Amino acid sequence: MGSEEEDRIANAWGSSAPYWEKYRDRLRQMYAPLTDALLEAASIAPGQRVLDVAGGAGEPSLAIADRVGSDGCVVTTDVAGAMVAATGREAQRAGIANLRCAVCSALALPFRDGSFDRSVCRLGAMFFRDILSAAGEMSRVTRPGGRVAYVVWSGPDRTPFISVATEVLARFVAPDPEPPDALNAWRFAERGVLAGHLRDAGLVDVSETPLAFDIALPIDFDAFWKMRIELSDTLREKVGRLDEAVAASLDDAVREATRSFFRSGTMRFPSEALVVAGSTASH
């Protein structure tokens, strides 16, 4: 798996950036428990300099900027330039002065050794072509005794918000074959896998904690399904190829499969993620 796959990932996320920007407020609310757990695992505090790798359209970078305050700084990075641009626009709109942006790969961070007190990555590590190199880079740019923390998804059975639509779609459109090491949301779902990579990268005191939470919003099925399609380049492409009758049948099938997650205009999907963190070795 080489740079061609990494380019594909970057292009896919870049094409999705307008939708992640569109749904920024919803996404912040949906994933707030993940952000809170990540900041806690990294021990982020006022005055720190923090690196957010694969920061997407702005979270958790914007939350970190608030946490570290005017005496601190957060640098957000992403391989997709459109995602970084979206973060920059929101920071400017909100008058956030302690946030900087950089377009770069997690495998080649353009920062000096020990530049940051903390480095974090929320829901991005699954898509790094070489996780050991990426973990090594995040460790390198974090000062001795600093903290590095990740959040990744547990398996599809524990994340129906993502998996149900994909499973139903497979009845209508044959899924693309994937190699065992595919860069997908479930890559580090197995307990201990990502933690092992962090230890191999030289981190110490590595911990792994499952986080059960609800992905919840005050929206109905129709709003959920429109958002779910738009946020995913794969869903946008595959659903867009269906004729009107088949698309209507897909809508009905997803509605039925997710019926239990909607009550009185409120969406609530039980979910689970893994919070994996460690410390850089003190010299």
Buried (B, 14 or more C-beta within 10 A) or exposed (E): EEEEBBEEBBBBBBBBBEBBBBBBEBBBBBBBBBBBBBBEBBBBBEEBBBBBBBBBBBBBBBBBBBBBEEEBBBBBBBBBBBBBBBBBEBBEEEEBEBBBBBBBBBBEBEBEEBBBBBBBBBBBBBBBBBBBBBBBBBBBBBBEEBBBBBBBBBEBEBBBBBBBBBBBBEEBBEEEEEEEEBBBBBBBBEEEBBBBBBBEBEBEEBEBEEBEBBBBBEBEBEBBBEBBBBBBBBBBEBBEEBEEEEBEEBBEBBBEBBEEBBEEEEBBBBBBBBBBBBBBEEE
